[in-house]
Amino acid sequence: MKLVLAVIQDKDSNRLTDALAENNYKTTKLSTSGGFLKEGNTTLMIGVDDDFVDDVLNVIRDNCSQRDQMVAPISPMGGNADSYIPKPVKVEVGGATVFVMPVDSFFKF
């Protein structure tokens, strides 16, 4: 058995959980926040037999799209911020960061 942890954007959360449910994969949803953009993320915990890990990864890949987003940079620390004019920059967001870990034991009470 494996535990798949998928960190995704909130925008992809409903689409992915629906797709996983359609394929009979049970998930536990955690609200998390990212460090770079300081925006909300969703972390899904998915317990799955070893034979189905690739299928779960394909469902995640098909439902978590990458996109470009304009963000305003953070003002400089220290120095004089009076002359600082934030210029939005384009960054790539979305997709998924996935961890697959072995599960030694699983209990359901």
C-alpha positions in Angstrom: 0.0 0.0 0.0 1.1 3.6 -0.7 0.1 7.0 0.6 -0.1 9.6 -2.2 0.2 13.2 -1.0 -0.7 15.7 -3.7 -0.3 19.4 -3.1 -2.4 21.3 -5.6 -3.9 24.7 -6.2 -7.3 25.4 -4.7 -8.6 26.1 -8.2 -8.0 22.5 -9.2 -9.3 20.9 -6.0 -12.9 20.3 -6.9 -12.2 19.0 -10.4 -9.5 16.6 -9.0 -11.5 15.3 -6.1 -14.5 14.6 -8.4 -12.3 12.8 -10.8 -10.8 10.7 -8.1 -14.2 9.8 -6.7 -15.4 8.8 -10.2 -12.5 6.3 -10.2 -13.4 5.1 -6.7 -10.4 6.6 -4.9 -11.1 7.9 -1.5 -9.3 11.1 -0.4 -8.8 13.2 2.7 -8.6 16.9 1.9 -6.4 19.3 3.9 -6.3 23.1 3.6 -2.7 24.3 3.3 -0.9 27.4 2.2 2.1 27.8 0.0 5.2 29.7 0.8 6.0 31.5 -2.5 2.7 33.1 -3.5 1.2 32.9 0.1 -2.0 31.6 -1.5 -4.2 28.7 -0.4 -3.4 25.2 -1.5 -5.1 21.9 -1.0 -3.2 18.8 0.0 -4.9 15.5 -0.7 -4.0 12.3 1.1 -4.9 9.2 -1.0 -4.3 5.7 0.2 -4.0 3.2 -2.6 -2.8 -0.3 -3.4 0.6 -0.4 -5.1 -1.0 -1.6 -8.4 -3.1 1.6 -8.7 -0.4 4.3 -8.0 0.1 5.0 -11.7 -3.6 5.3 -12.3 -3.9 7.8 -9.5 -0.9 9.8 -10.8 -2.6 9.9 -14.3 -5.8 11.3 -12.8 -3.9 14.0 -10.9 -1.9 14.8 -14.1 -5.1 15.1 -16.2 -6.9 17.4 -13.7 -4.2 19.8 -12.4 -3.2 22.2 -15.1 -0.4 24.6 -15.1 -1.1 28.2 -16.0 0.5 31.6 -16.0 -0.5 34.2 -13.3 0.5 37.8 -12.9 1.7 38.6 -9.4 3.1 41.8 -7.8 6.5 41.3 -6.2 7.0 41.9 -2.5 8.3 45.4 -1.6 12.0 45.4 -0.6 12.9 45.0 3.0 15.0 47.6 4.7 15.8 50.5 2.2 13.5 53.2 1.0 10.2 51.9 -0.4 9.1 55.4 -1.6 10.6 55.0 -5.0 9.8 51.3 -5.3 7.1 50.7 -8.0 6.0 47.1 -8.1 5.9 45.7 -11.6 3.8 42.6 -12.0 5.7 39.5 -13.1 4.4 36.4 -14.8 4.9 33.2 -12.9 3.8 29.6 -13.7 1.4 28.2 -11.1 -0.7 25.1 -10.8 0.1 21.6 -11.6 0.8 19.3 -8.6 3.6 18.4 -6.3 3.1 14.7 -5.5 4.8 12.5 -2.9 4.4 8.7 -2.9 5.3 7.0 0.3 5.1 3.4 1.5 2.6 2.5 4.2 3.7 -0.1 6.8 0.4 -0.4 8.5 -3.2 0.8 7.9 -6.0 0.7 10.4 -9.6 1.8 10.1 -11.6 1.8 13.3 
